[in-house]
Amino acid sequence: MPALLHTRRGILAGAAVLAVCAPALRATADGTPARRYLTVVARKDGLSHEDFAAQWLAQGSAAKALPNFFSGLVMSEVIGEKLPANLDASIPSAPVDGVLEVWSPNDAARKTTLSAAKDWAAATDALASKATTFVTRQHVFIPPPRGTIKQFALLVRKDGLTHAEFVDHWLTIHGPMALTVPGLKGFVLSEIVGTIPGDEAVYPGIDGIAEVWWEASTDGRGQMNFSDQMKTWGADGSTFISRNKSRTPVLQEHVFIAPVI
């Protein structure tokens, strides 16, 4: 693997070349979930969030012009954060400014398109001071309305639980419970199966990523409801999620190449 993938300045390049020029993986006949790569980005020092967002989205437009490049590309800008009441400020983290989502092909496709991806990846990478690329399998419980506002929850398990115990409860109990919650318009859980070598953690110790889309509100940011089902669902989450260690940026999605899943 080129040294580019093992440097700080090559973090986004690593994500890009792992997700180019092939059909996105669909769920297989036996129900195996699809894979995608999620890169959480903190902007380069000296760059304002507004300048970052403008350049970030310009890179999305540039990717669309590259023939047969991505099988799915969503780039999101951070427009706020949903903070827990008892936030654990001792957890080291960098502000999140953007999130890159690309859908994964096979390794052969990555190798054959490395040279084509190099310039785009380098320009995108240059916007970041830190980034973490999570290799994930996504579990879609409620298909989301793409191109809208969502909560992007970087979840940490409660003390005393193993990662395996967290994932088991999250996927088999908490995920299906979402189907009972009124007003929930999209719900996707991304199971983390690895990270790109050489990353500098934006948020450390993440056990899973949850994306939540709510019914539209007057400000466009989504309206969380407080139904009995929502309260029950939230109480279940509190049994295995460390709320004060988790972070939930609020994102505006921009779909540049619609994913096939």
C-alpha positions, 0 to 999 in steps of 0.5 A: 500500500502506498505510503500516502495512506499512512500519513496524516495528509493522506487520511482522506486519500485513503478513504477515497481510493478505498471507494472508487469506480465499482458498483456499491456492495448491496446486501447479499442474498443471505442478508449480509449488510452493505459496506461503506466508508465514513470519514469524520473531518476536523478542518485545517488550522487557520481555515474558518468553518465557513471557508472549509464548508465552501471548499469541501462542497466544491470537492464534491462537485469536482468528484461528479466530473470524474467518469466512473469515479464513485458509486455513491458520494455524500458530503455533509457539512456540520451545522450544529451539535446536539450536546448531552446535559452532562457532557464529559469534557475530559474526552479529547476531541477535535471539532467536526467540520465535515463528514465524507461518505463513500460506498465501497467497491472491491480492492481490485477497483481501488488499485486500478483507480488509484492514479485517477483518484490521486489529485482529487484525494490530495485536494480533499485531504488538504482541508483536514487537520485531523480525520478518522475514516471508519470502515463500516457495515451499514444496517438500514432500519428506516431508509433515509430521505437523502439530502436533508438534515440528520443527527450523526451520533458517534456512540461510546458504550457504557463502562462495564460493557464489551464492544461485542455486547454493545453491538449485539444490543444495538443491532438486535434490540435498539435498532428494531425498536426504531420502527415503533417511533412516530416521526422518525423518517430515517434510521441507519446504524453503521457497525464499525469493522475497522479504521484506515491506517494512519488516521488521527482520531477526531473522536476516540473510542467510538463503538458505533455510528447512528444516523437519525432523520426526523420529521421536518420542522419549521426551521428545517432541522427536524423535529424530535417527538416525545411520544411514549415510544420515543421515551421507551426507545431513549430509555433503552439507549441509556442502558448501553450508550454512554451519553456523556461520552458520545457526540452528535453533530448535526449535519446538512447532507449534500448528495453528489452521487446518489448511492445505490443502497 
